[in-house]
Amino acid sequence: MNNNNSMWLIGLALTLASSALSANPNKPGGDTTTSRIDENAFSLPAANLDFDGRLNFSTGNSFFRNPWVVAPATTVARDGLGPLFNTNGCQNCHLKDGRGHPALQGDDNAVSMLVRISIPAQSEQQKAIQAKQGVVPEPNYGGQIQDQAIPGVAPEARVRFSYKDKPFRFADGSQVMLREPSLIVDQLAYGPMHPDTLFSARIAQPMIGLGLLESISAQDILANQDPQDSNGDGIRGIANQVWDQQQQAFSLGRFGWKAGQPSLMQQNAAAFNGDIGITSLLFSQDHCTHKQTACREATSGVDPDGSEVSNKLLGFVEFYTRHLAVPKRRNLDEPQVQQGDKLFSELNCDGCHRRHFVTAKRPNLPALSEQKIYPYTDLLLHDMGPGLADGRPEYLASGQHWRTPPLWGLGLTEVVNGHTQYLHDGRARNVTEAILWHGGEAEAAKQAFAQLNEAQRNALVAFVNSL
């Protein structure tokens, strides 16, 4: 064997050894993983951030956490709220950087849940809008119901849920009562909605590990697509393709319940614009329709660069949202958790909730670069059946498609947020209910779960809660 081959083999062996050392399921975020598992477990910087990175993280955190105010104001770096909005600060939806919940009985507004709206594309003009924006906004209310407003402007509507019980019986005869939500939208301030309006209620998602998900190569995500179900397992994941405002081109969708955003920068800017009413260079117009005169005439908090949030400030928020750490796993050595781990594979739950990826090399983001991570998602769209359908398409996502949500950190939801309300609209009150709402491509996994005995079901739930 020549020297070149010997050196290559040595290098390969070192690389494999390094990979084996870094592949630690106890550290789902790789070297970014935090050891904190208390009420602040979702709000910590990546463990491998350097000193300068932690300063940038803290700066971004301040703009993520603190409220915005009505313009004009002496607080010029934070004015421009509204005129219509859902909340006055990012942290209000992502409380402690965690998961939102549906409005409680008697609440005046939904706060950590929003309702997206649109109408079906019929005319050629509407089809062109849908191709570029993913949806056609409702004429009088736009693309999102905003249930709060600044003084002098009327909130668009009130949103809340009513529920009815839906029983489910396991093979062993035991029963669980699911709750089936019905969305109620009333107190419309700007006239009736289009008769064909489509509604999609969505709670805020946890913020942990987003920079790692953004760092997975598009090639690695696309490799898991199987639109023709070539392996016959019933799973047909597809990638969403969405408009990238920065690139002015279509790109892989990664973020949001239907993978409707291509990057954290665009996700953040869209949330500033739609949820808080703050304009940026990416989204320069407030959400005011032709019917909303007071909204269109309200004072803006525009900075010299022509936006209410500068690119510099958005950059700090992007850095913060990229570097929120994933907490470590718990209870890996417990026999019940280990049994649940095996069942997770046997039921093919990891057919969608892919266990691990390796992030791409990112020279400008060393903390996120080349990390072995365990997010339990494929970031693809899957048809989840009529039970979970919102009926509202978004780019390539149909009314029954949802992006596979990451499961890392899920077991700390109650510790951080004080509840366990899961799925896109928070209908599931625990992991068991969330599994039982699965349908479509996940119908076989759900039915297999229903055939388990109580001890096996508890083991699977214990495994998911260990993530």
C-alpha positions as CSV (number, residue, x, y, z in Angstrom):
1,M,0.0,0.0,0.0
2,N,1.5,3.4,-1.0
3,N,1.8,6.3,1.5
4,N,-1.1,8.2,0.0
5,N,-3.5,5.4,0.6
6,S,-2.1,4.9,4.1
7,M,-2.6,8.5,4.9
8,W,-6.1,8.4,3.5
9,L,-7.1,5.4,5.6
10,I,-5.6,7.0,8.7
11,G,-7.6,10.2,8.0
12,L,-10.8,8.2,7.5
13,A,-10.2,6.3,10.7
14,L,-9.7,9.5,12.6
15,T,-12.9,11.0,11.0
16,L,-14.9,7.9,12.0
17,A,-13.6,7.9,15.5
18,S,-14.3,11.6,15.9
19,S,-17.9,11.1,14.5
20,A,-18.4,8.2,16.9
21,L,-17.3,10.4,19.9
22,S,-19.6,13.2,18.9
23,A,-22.6,11.0,18.2
24,N,-24.2,11.2,21.6
25,P,-28.0,10.8,21.8
26,N,-27.8,12.3,25.3
27,K,-26.8,15.6,23.5
28,P,-29.5,16.1,20.8
29,G,-28.0,19.4,19.8
30,G,-24.5,18.1,19.6
31,D,-22.0,20.5,21.2
32,T,-24.6,23.2,21.4
33,T,-26.7,21.1,24.0
34,T,-27.4,22.7,27.3
35,S,-27.5,20.7,30.6
36,R,-30.3,22.8,32.1
37,I,-33.6,21.0,32.3
38,D,-35.5,23.6,34.5
39,E,-38.1,26.3,33.6
40,N,-35.4,28.2,31.6
41,A,-34.2,25.1,29.6
42,F,-35.4,26.6,26.3
43,S,-33.8,30.1,26.8
44,L,-30.1,29.4,27.0
45,P,-27.4,30.0,24.4
46,A,-25.6,27.2,22.6
47,A,-23.1,25.7,25.0
48,N,-20.2,26.1,22.5
49,L,-20.7,29.8,21.8
50,D,-17.7,32.0,22.4
51,F,-17.7,35.2,24.4
52,D,-18.5,37.5,21.4
53,G,-21.3,35.1,20.4
54,R,-22.8,35.3,23.8
55,L,-22.9,39.1,23.6
56,N,-24.7,39.0,20.3
57,F,-27.1,36.4,21.7
58,S,-27.9,38.7,24.7
59,T,-28.5,41.6,22.4
60,G,-30.8,39.6,20.2
61,N,-32.6,38.3,23.3
62,S,-33.4,41.8,24.4
63,F,-35.2,42.6,21.2
64,F,-36.9,39.2,21.2
65,R,-38.1,39.6,24.8
66,N,-39.0,43.3,25.3
67,P,-42.3,44.8,24.1
68,W,-42.7,47.2,21.1
69,V,-44.7,50.4,21.5
70,V,-46.9,52.6,19.5
71,A,-45.2,55.3,17.3
72,P,-44.1,58.0,17.7
73,A,-42.3,57.3,21.0
74,T,-39.1,58.2,22.8
75,T,-38.2,54.5,22.6
76,V,-37.3,54.9,18.9
77,A,-35.6,51.5,18.6
78,R,-38.8,49.8,19.6
79,D,-41.6,51.9,18.2
80,G,-44.0,51.1,15.3
81,L,-46.3,48.6,16.9
82,G,-49.3,47.7,14.8
83,P,-51.5,49.3,13.7
84,L,-53.0,45.8,13.7
85,F,-51.2,43.0,15.6
86,N,-51.5,39.8,17.6
87,T,-49.0,40.6,20.3
88,N,-46.5,43.4,21.2
89,G,-43.4,41.1,21.6
90,C,-42.0,37.8,20.3
91,Q,-41.7,36.4,23.8
92,N,-45.4,36.8,24.4
93,C,-46.2,34.0,21.9
94,H,-43.0,32.0,22.5
95,L,-43.2,32.3,26.3
96,K,-39.8,31.3,27.7
97,D,-38.9,30.5,24.1
98,G,-41.4,27.6,24.2
99,R,-44.7,26.4,23.0
100,G,-47.9,28.4,22.7
101,H,-51.4,27.3,23.6
102,P,-55.0,28.0,22.4
103,A,-56.9,30.8,24.0
104,L,-58.3,30.0,27.4
105,Q,-62.0,30.4,28.3
106,G,-62.8,34.1,28.8
107,D,-59.6,35.4,27.1
108,D,-60.0,38.6,25.1
109,N,-57.4,37.6,22.6
110,A,-55.5,34.4,21.6
111,V,-51.9,35.8,22.2
112,S,-49.8,32.6,21.5
113,M,-52.1,31.3,18.8
114,L,-52.8,32.9,15.4
115,V,-55.2,32.2,12.6
116,R,-54.1,32.3,9.0
117,I,-56.7,33.0,6.4
118,S,-56.9,32.9,2.6
119,I,-59.3,32.2,-0.3
120,P,-59.0,29.6,-3.1
121,A,-57.3,30.9,-6.2
122,Q,-59.8,31.1,-9.1
123,S,-58.8,33.9,-11.5
124,E,-55.5,33.9,-13.4
125,Q,-54.4,36.9,-11.3
126,Q,-55.2,35.0,-8.1
127,K,-53.3,31.9,-9.3
128,A,-50.3,34.2,-10.0
129,I,-50.5,35.6,-6.4
130,Q,-50.8,32.1,-5.0
131,A,-47.7,30.9,-7.0
132,K,-45.6,33.7,-5.5
133,Q,-47.1,34.1,-2.0
134,G,-48.3,30.5,-1.4
135,V,-51.8,31.7,-0.7
136,V,-54.4,34.3,-1.8
137,P,-55.2,36.7,1.1
138,E,-58.8,37.3,2.1
139,P,-59.8,40.6,0.6
140,N,-61.0,42.4,3.7
141,Y,-58.7,40.9,6.3
142,G,-55.5,39.8,4.5
143,G,-53.6,36.7,5.3
144,Q,-53.9,36.6,9.1
145,I,-56.5,37.6,11.7
146,Q,-55.0,40.2,14.0
147,D,-57.1,40.4,17.1
148,Q,-55.4,43.4,18.7
149,A,-54.8,47.0,17.6
150,I,-53.4,50.3,18.6
151,P,-55.7,53.1,19.9
152,G,-58.0,54.4,17.2
153,V,-57.9,51.2,15.2
154,A,-60.4,48.4,15.6
155,P,-59.0,44.8,16.1
156,E,-60.1,42.6,13.2
157,A,-61.9,39.9,15.0
158,R,-62.0,37.6,18.0
159,V,-60.8,34.0,17.7
160,R,-61.3,31.1,20.1
161,F,-62.2,27.4,20.1
162,S,-65.1,25.3,21.2
163,Y,-64.6,21.6,21.7
164,K,-66.6,18.4,21.6
165,D,-65.5,15.0,22.9
166,K,-64.4,12.3,20.6
167,P,-63.8,8.9,22.2
168,F,-61.1,6.5,21.0
169,R,-60.9,2.8,22.2
170,F,-57.7,0.8,22.4
171,A,-57.4,-2.8,21.5
172,D,-57.2,-3.8,25.2
173,G,-60.6,-2.1,25.8
174,S,-59.4,1.0,27.6
175,Q,-60.7,4.4,26.3
176,V,-59.4,7.9,26.0
177,M,-61.5,11.0,25.2
178,L,-60.0,13.2,22.6
179,R,-61.2,16.8,22.1
180,E,-62.1,18.0,18.7
181,P,-61.8,21.7,18.2
182,S,-64.1,24.0,16.2
183,L,-62.7,27.5,15.4
184,I,-65.0,30.4,16.2
185,V,-64.2,33.8,14.5
186,D,-66.6,36.6,15.5
187,Q,-66.8,40.3,16.2
188,L,-65.7,41.1,12.7
189,A,-64.8,44.8,12.5
190,Y,-64.4,45.2,8.7
191,G,-67.4,43.5,7.2
192,P,-68.0,39.9,6.3
193,M,-65.3,37.6,5.1
194,H,-65.3,36.0,1.7
195,P,-67.7,33.0,1.8
196,D,-64.9,30.6,0.7
197,T,-62.4,31.8,3.4
198,L,-60.0,29.1,4.6
199,F,-58.8,29.1,8.2
200,S,-55.8,27.6,9.8
201,A,-55.3,28.0,13.6
202,R,-51.6,27.6,14.7
203,I,-50.0,27.8,18.1
204,A,-46.4,29.2,18.5
205,Q,-43.7,26.5,18.2
206,P,-40.6,26.1,20.5
207,M,-37.6,28.1,19.5
208,I,-34.9,25.6,20.4
209,G,-32.4,24.2,17.8
210,L,-33.7,26.3,14.9
211,G,-30.2,27.3,13.7
212,L,-29.3,23.6,13.7
213,L,-32.3,22.8,11.5
214,E,-31.4,25.6,9.2
215,S,-27.9,24.1,9.0
216,I,-29.0,20.8,7.6
217,S,-28.1,20.7,4.0
218,A,-30.9,20.8,1.5
219,Q,-29.5,17.7,-0.1
220,D,-29.8,15.7,3.1
221,I,-33.5,16.8,3.5
222,L,-34.4,16.1,-0.1
223,A,-32.9,12.7,0.1
224,N,-35.7,11.6,2.4
225,Q,-38.4,12.5,0.0
226,D,-40.5,9.5,-1.3
227,P,-43.5,11.0,-3.2
228,Q,-44.2,7.6,-4.9
229,D,-43.8,5.6,-1.7
230,S,-41.1,3.5,-3.4
231,N,-40.4,1.5,-0.2
232,G,-44.0,0.7,0.4
233,D,-44.2,1.9,4.0
234,G,-47.1,4.3,3.3
235,I,-44.9,7.4,3.9
236,R,-44.6,9.9,1.1
237,G,-42.7,12.9,2.4
238,I,-42.3,15.8,0.1
239,A,-40.4,19.1,0.5
240,N,-42.2,22.5,0.3
241,Q,-40.8,25.0,-2.2
242,V,-41.4,28.6,-1.1
243,W,-40.5,32.1,-2.2
244,D,-37.3,33.5,-0.7
245,Q,-37.5,37.3,-0.4
246,Q,-33.8,37.7,0.0
247,Q,-32.8,35.4,-2.9
248,Q,-35.8,36.4,-5.0
249,A,-36.2,32.8,-6.0
250,F,-38.0,29.7,-4.8
251,S,-36.2,27.7,-2.1
252,L,-36.6,24.8,0.2
253,G,-39.2,25.5,3.0
254,R,-38.0,24.6,6.5
255,F,-39.9,26.6,9.1
256,G,-43.5,27.0,10.1
257,W,-46.3,24.4,10.5
258,K,-46.4,23.8,6.7
259,A,-42.7,24.6,6.0
260,G,-43.8,27.9,4.5
261,Q,-40.6,29.9,5.3
262,P,-37.1,29.2,3.8
263,S,-34.9,30.8,6.5
264,L,-34.8,32.1,10.0
265,M,-34.3,35.6,8.7
266,Q,-37.5,35.5,6.7
267,Q,-39.4,33.6,9.4
268,N,-38.4,36.3,11.9
269,A,-39.2,39.2,9.5
270,A,-42.5,37.7,8.6
271,A,-43.4,37.3,12.3
272,F,-42.4,40.9,13.0
273,N,-44.6,42.0,10.2
274,G,-47.7,39.8,10.6
275,D,-47.7,39.2,14.4
276,I,-46.4,42.6,15.7
277,G,-47.1,45.0,12.8
278,I,-43.4,45.9,12.4
279,T,-42.1,46.5,8.9
280,S,-38.6,45.7,7.6
281,L,-36.8,45.8,4.3
282,L,-38.0,42.3,3.6
283,F,-41.7,43.1,4.4
284,S,-42.1,46.8,4.0
285,Q,-45.9,47.2,4.2
286,D,-48.3,47.0,7.2
287,H,-51.1,44.5,7.0
288,C,-53.8,47.0,6.1
289,T,-56.4,46.2,3.5
290,H,-58.5,48.6,1.5
291,K,-61.3,48.3,4.1
292,Q,-59.0,49.3,7.0
293,T,-58.8,53.1,6.6
294,A,-57.6,53.9,10.1
295,C,-55.0,51.2,9.8
296,R,-53.6,52.7,6.6
297,E,-53.6,56.3,8.1
298,A,-51.8,55.4,11.4
299,T,-48.4,56.8,12.2
300,S,-45.5,54.7,11.3
301,G,-42.2,54.2,13.2
302,V,-40.1,54.1,10.1
303,D,-36.3,54.5,10.5
304,P,-34.1,56.3,8.0
305,D,-33.5,53.0,6.1
306,G,-37.3,52.9,5.4
307,S,-38.3,50.2,7.9
308,E,-39.5,49.9,11.5
309,V,-36.9,47.2,12.4
310,S,-33.5,47.7,10.9
311,N,-31.4,45.0,9.2
312,K,-28.9,45.3,12.0
313,L,-31.5,44.6,14.6
314,L,-33.0,41.8,12.6
315,G,-29.5,40.3,12.4
316,F,-29.2,40.2,16.2
317,V,-32.6,38.5,16.4
318,E,-31.6,36.0,13.8
319,F,-28.4,35.2,15.7
320,Y,-30.4,34.7,18.9
321,T,-33.0,32.4,17.2
322,R,-30.2,30.5,15.6
323,H,-28.4,29.8,18.8
324,L,-31.0,28.8,21.3
325,A,-29.7,25.6,22.8
326,V,-31.5,22.2,22.8
327,P,-31.6,20.7,26.4
328,K,-30.1,17.3,27.1
329,R,-32.0,14.1,27.1
330,R,-33.2,12.6,30.3
331,N,-33.7,9.0,31.7
332,L,-32.0,7.2,28.8
333,D,-30.9,4.4,31.1
334,E,-34.4,3.6,32.4
335,P,-35.7,0.2,31.1
336,Q,-39.1,1.8,30.3
337,V,-37.5,4.5,28.1
338,Q,-35.3,1.9,26.3
339,Q,-38.4,-0.2,25.6
340,G,-40.2,2.8,24.2
341,D,-37.1,3.6,22.0
342,K,-37.5,0.1,20.4
343,L,-41.2,0.5,20.0
344,F,-40.7,3.9,18.3
345,S,-38.7,2.1,15.6
346,E,-41.0,-0.9,15.4
347,L,-44.0,1.3,14.8
348,N,-42.0,3.2,12.2
349,C,-42.5,6.5,14.0
350,D,-39.0,7.4,12.8
351,G,-40.2,7.1,9.2
352,C,-41.2,10.7,9.6
353,H,-39.5,11.7,12.9
354,R,-36.0,11.0,11.6
355,R,-33.7,10.6,14.5
356,H,-30.5,12.3,13.4
357,F,-28.7,14.5,10.8
358,V,-25.2,16.0,10.6
359,T,-25.3,19.8,10.0
360,A,-23.3,21.3,7.1
361,K,-20.0,23.0,7.5
362,R,-20.7,26.7,8.3
363,P,-17.5,28.7,8.6
364,N,-19.3,31.8,9.7
365,L,-21.4,30.0,12.3
366,P,-18.9,27.6,14.0
367,A,-21.1,26.7,16.9
368,L,-23.7,25.2,14.5
369,S,-21.2,23.6,12.1
370,E,-20.8,19.9,11.5
371,Q,-22.9,18.8,14.5
372,K,-24.4,15.4,14.9
373,I,-28.0,16.2,16.0
374,Y,-31.1,14.3,17.0
375,P,-34.1,16.5,16.2
376,Y,-36.6,13.7,15.3
377,T,-37.9,15.4,12.2
378,D,-37.4,15.1,8.5
379,L,-38.6,18.7,7.8
380,L,-40.8,17.3,5.1
381,L,-44.5,17.6,4.5
382,H,-46.8,14.6,5.1
383,D,-50.5,14.1,4.5
384,M,-51.8,13.6,8.0
385,G,-55.3,12.7,7.0
386,P,-58.7,14.5,7.3
387,G,-58.8,14.5,11.1
388,L,-55.9,17.0,11.3
389,A,-56.6,18.9,8.1
390,D,-57.1,22.6,8.0
391,G,-58.1,22.6,4.4
392,R,-55.8,25.5,3.6
393,P,-53.0,24.9,1.0
394,E,-49.7,26.7,1.3
395,Y,-47.4,26.5,-1.7
396,L,-47.0,22.7,-2.3
397,A,-48.6,21.8,1.0
398,S,-52.2,20.7,0.7
399,G,-54.9,21.2,3.2
400,Q,-53.9,17.9,4.8
401,H,-50.2,18.4,4.8
402,W,-48.1,19.3,7.8
403,R,-44.4,19.5,8.3
404,T,-43.0,16.9,10.7
405,P,-42.4,18.9,14.0
406,P,-39.1,18.2,15.8
407,L,-39.6,16.2,19.0
408,W,-36.4,17.3,20.8
409,G,-37.3,19.0,24.1
410,L,-40.9,18.0,24.0
411,G,-40.8,16.3,27.4
412,L,-39.8,19.6,29.0
413,T,-42.9,21.5,27.7
414,E,-44.8,21.3,31.0
415,V,-41.7,22.3,33.0
416,V,-41.1,25.4,30.8
417,N,-44.6,26.4,29.7
418,G,-46.9,24.8,32.3
419,H,-49.0,22.8,29.9
420,T,-48.8,19.9,27.5
421,Q,-50.9,21.0,24.5
422,Y,-49.6,19.7,21.3
423,L,-50.2,19.6,17.5
424,H,-50.7,22.7,15.3
425,D,-53.8,23.9,17.2
426,G,-53.0,22.6,20.6
427,R,-55.9,20.1,20.6
428,A,-53.9,17.3,22.1
429,R,-53.5,17.5,25.9
430,N,-50.7,15.0,26.1
431,V,-48.4,12.7,23.9
432,T,-51.0,9.9,23.8
433,E,-53.7,12.2,22.4
434,A,-51.2,13.7,19.9
435,I,-50.4,10.2,18.6
436,L,-54.1,9.3,18.3
437,W,-54.8,12.3,16.1
438,H,-52.3,11.0,13.5
439,G,-53.8,9.8,10.3
440,G,-53.0,9.6,6.6
441,E,-49.4,8.6,6.1
442,A,-49.2,8.0,9.9
443,E,-52.4,5.9,10.1
444,A,-50.6,2.6,10.3
445,A,-48.3,3.8,13.1
446,K,-51.4,5.1,15.0
447,Q,-53.2,1.8,14.6
448,A,-50.1,-0.1,15.7
449,F,-50.0,2.1,18.8
450,A,-53.6,1.3,19.5
451,Q,-52.8,-2.4,19.5
452,L,-50.2,-2.1,22.2
453,N,-51.0,-2.9,25.8
454,E,-51.0,-0.2,28.5
455,A,-47.5,-0.9,29.6
456,Q,-46.1,-0.7,26.1
457,R,-48.0,2.5,25.4
458,N,-46.6,4.1,28.5
459,A,-43.2,3.0,27.5
460,L,-43.5,4.7,24.1
461,V,-44.8,7.9,25.8
462,A,-42.0,7.8,28.3
463,F,-39.4,7.6,25.4
464,V,-41.0,10.6,23.7
465,N,-41.0,12.5,26.9
466,S,-37.3,11.7,27.4
467,L,-36.4,13.6,24.2
